[in-house]
């Protein structure tokens, strides 16, 4: 495996963990992980990159080794605010190459439309967005949020690191034993009682009372000026949250249509965690796009 090193910087009052691979003077490539994930998740793709890249990958607030937000609820615009601060720290003048997976892909795509001059090329891995919300859902969503404020969600703990690895493989059966062992050491940490805690703030599981206003998101996507590589997995489980496959496919294609300069690609024999399932094929796509 290519070695990485950690750096901690202050981002909007939080102690942020930033993982680095590659030489400092190499071209920069920023990678943004998804929900309930960590920056080390990109290790396998980084190992497969042929060029020398300086890969910079943060643990989002409340994940990995980055501070929790200190709030009882996480708000999506904060990821965009954090990203702006991180890019300002590492690349205050130059536009950047930006890659995001899932939630990280959503944050990257919105940022690329809000600050189009800051993004040179964008790679969106399964960052489809959320199902469009309807105004009549608001009362129930607010009520659910208030209920969870009274009884916040919790994350279970595990007796051994092997149990953590098994949990990762349950979510993604394609994950090899070796990769699961590696990820488990970054996805969880042993507590004072000897059990393993997931390195994620349970508050991430709170119901978000703010409805997903898809047309506002599309307005941001339409403002993206950079070329975009849109990558999907052929065996994705996106249908679990996007709705019936046929209807969701129509909606996803509609959303892609808002991106002006987009190249779409399908990664075979891969699920939603495509960077774990097919890291070499994905790395080849990425480098060809960035060439």
MOJO-V301983 format. One record per helix or strand. SS is the DSSP state (a for helix, b for strand). FROM is the first residue (numbers start at 1). TO is the last residue. If there is no record, write none. Layout:
ss->(SS;SS)
from->(FROM;FROM)
to->(TO;TO)
This chain:
ss->(b;b;b;a;b;b;a;b;a;a;b;a;b;a;a;b;b;b;a;a;b;a;a;b;a;a)
from->(4;14;27;39;53;63;76;96;103;116;119;135;158;161;177;188;196;200;202;214;227;239;245;262;274;279)
to->(11;21;32;48;58;63;90;101;114;118;125;150;158;171;187;190;198;200;205;222;233;242;256;267;277;290)
